[in-house]
Amino acid sequence: MEPDHGRERSLLPSARRVAFGLAALILATAAADERGRIAYVTDGDTVRLESGERIRIAGIDAPEIHRGQARCRAELARGRAAAEQARALLGGRVVSIARVGRSYDRTVARLRLDGRDVAAELVRIGAARWWPRGRAKPSWCGRAAQR
């Protein structure tokens, strides 16, 4: 009896898909388990790890702390307050890191602290606002900033 090579070929793509799926799952799990210690909090949405890596927290925006970047005086005051809140929450702490991209020479990542999502915590305490990808940057000036 001749071997059915057509059947072997049809199984090969399925085996490859399973192997690639398992490899992706292993890599995603490894990336989610990476940890780092916060060495410095730059502002309400950016930190530096002890390794020197700068991380922009994904999905949120905090008010600016530099005159050239802030759109109004109120944003500067809110930015300083947000940076202090972020320092109190994150300073010197170990976080779990899930990298999602790059922006302005920084890693963009989701961070977790003691099992809690750092972005959600910063929004909850008023240091930041949600900033979904593709949406306009939140305003920290005027009436809309009061919400």
C-alpha positions as CSV (number, residue, x, y, z in Angstrom):
1,M,0.0,0.0,0.0
2,E,1.3,3.4,-1.0
3,P,1.5,6.2,1.7
4,D,-1.0,9.0,1.3
5,H,1.4,12.0,0.9
6,G,-1.5,14.3,0.3
7,R,-2.9,13.6,3.7
8,E,0.5,14.2,5.3
9,R,0.8,17.6,3.6
10,S,-2.7,18.6,4.8
11,L,-1.8,17.9,8.4
12,L,1.4,19.9,8.2
13,P,-0.2,23.4,8.2
14,S,-2.3,22.4,11.3
15,A,0.8,21.2,13.1
16,R,2.6,24.5,12.3
17,R,-0.4,26.6,13.5
18,V,-0.4,24.7,16.8
19,A,3.4,25.1,17.2
20,F,3.3,28.8,16.4
21,G,0.3,29.2,18.7
22,L,2.2,27.5,21.6
23,A,5.3,29.6,20.9
24,A,3.3,32.8,20.9
25,L,1.6,31.8,24.2
26,I,5.0,31.0,25.8
27,L,6.4,34.3,24.6
28,A,3.4,36.3,25.8
29,T,3.5,34.6,29.2
30,A,7.2,35.3,29.5
31,A,6.7,39.0,28.6
32,A,3.9,39.4,31.1
33,D,6.0,38.0,33.8
34,E,8.9,40.4,33.3
35,R,9.5,42.7,36.3
36,G,11.4,45.8,37.0
37,R,12.0,48.3,39.8
38,I,10.9,51.9,39.4
39,A,13.9,54.1,39.9
40,Y,12.3,57.4,39.0
41,V,8.8,58.8,38.2
42,T,9.2,61.4,35.5
43,D,5.6,62.5,35.5
44,G,2.1,61.0,35.8
45,D,2.4,58.6,32.9
46,T,6.2,58.0,32.4
47,V,8.7,56.2,34.7
48,R,12.3,55.0,34.5
49,L,13.3,51.6,35.6
50,E,16.6,50.8,37.5
51,S,17.8,49.3,34.2
52,G,17.6,52.9,32.7
53,E,14.6,52.0,30.4
54,R,12.0,54.7,30.1
55,I,8.4,53.5,30.1
56,R,5.3,55.3,29.0
57,I,2.3,53.8,30.7
58,A,-0.1,52.6,27.9
59,G,-3.7,53.8,27.6
60,I,-3.5,56.9,29.8
61,D,-2.5,60.6,29.7
62,A,-1.4,62.7,32.6
63,P,-1.0,66.5,32.5
64,E,2.3,67.9,31.4
65,I,4.9,69.2,33.9
66,H,7.0,71.4,31.5
67,R,6.0,74.9,30.4
68,G,6.8,74.2,26.7
69,Q,4.5,71.1,26.6
70,A,1.6,72.2,28.8
71,R,-1.2,74.1,27.2
72,C,-2.1,76.3,30.2
73,R,-1.0,77.2,33.7
74,A,-3.6,74.9,35.2
75,E,-2.2,72.0,33.4
76,L,1.3,72.7,34.9
77,A,-0.2,72.7,38.4
78,R,-2.2,69.5,37.7
79,G,1.0,67.9,36.2
80,R,3.0,68.5,39.3
81,A,0.2,67.1,41.5
82,A,-0.1,64.0,39.2
83,A,3.7,63.4,39.3
84,E,3.6,63.5,43.1
85,Q,0.7,61.0,43.2
86,A,2.5,58.7,40.8
87,R,5.7,58.9,42.9
88,A,3.7,58.1,46.0
89,L,2.2,55.0,44.2
90,L,5.2,53.8,42.3
91,G,8.5,55.2,43.7
92,G,11.0,52.3,44.3
93,R,8.3,49.6,43.8
94,V,8.7,46.5,41.7
95,V,6.2,46.3,38.8
96,S,5.2,43.6,36.2
97,I,5.8,44.9,32.6
98,A,3.9,43.9,29.5
99,R,5.5,45.8,26.6
100,V,3.1,46.9,23.8
101,G,5.2,49.3,21.6
102,R,7.5,52.3,21.4
103,S,6.9,56.1,21.4
104,Y,9.4,58.9,21.5
105,D,12.3,56.7,22.5
106,R,10.3,55.1,25.3
107,T,8.8,51.7,25.7
108,V,5.0,51.8,25.9
109,A,3.8,49.2,28.4
110,R,1.1,48.0,30.7
111,L,2.3,47.9,34.3
112,R,0.9,46.0,37.2
113,L,1.7,46.6,40.9
114,D,0.6,44.0,43.4
115,G,-1.7,42.5,40.8
116,R,-3.4,45.9,40.1
117,D,-3.3,47.7,36.8
118,V,-1.2,50.8,37.3
119,A,-3.0,52.8,34.6
120,A,-6.4,52.1,36.2
121,E,-5.1,53.1,39.6
122,L,-3.6,56.4,38.3
123,V,-7.0,57.2,36.7
124,R,-8.8,56.2,39.9
125,I,-6.8,58.6,42.0
126,G,-7.1,61.4,39.5
127,A,-3.5,61.6,38.3
128,A,-4.3,60.6,34.8
129,R,-7.2,60.1,32.3
130,W,-7.9,57.2,29.9
131,W,-6.5,57.9,26.4
132,P,-7.5,55.2,24.0
133,R,-5.3,54.7,20.9
134,G,-6.5,56.9,18.0
135,R,-8.4,59.4,20.1
136,A,-7.5,63.0,20.7
137,K,-5.2,63.8,23.7
138,P,-7.3,64.7,26.7
139,S,-7.5,68.4,27.6
140,W,-6.3,69.5,31.0
141,C,-7.4,73.2,30.4
142,G,-10.8,74.8,30.5
143,R,-14.2,73.4,31.4
144,A,-13.5,69.9,30.0
145,A,-10.5,69.6,32.4
146,Q,-12.9,69.9,35.5
147,R,-14.4,66.4,34.8
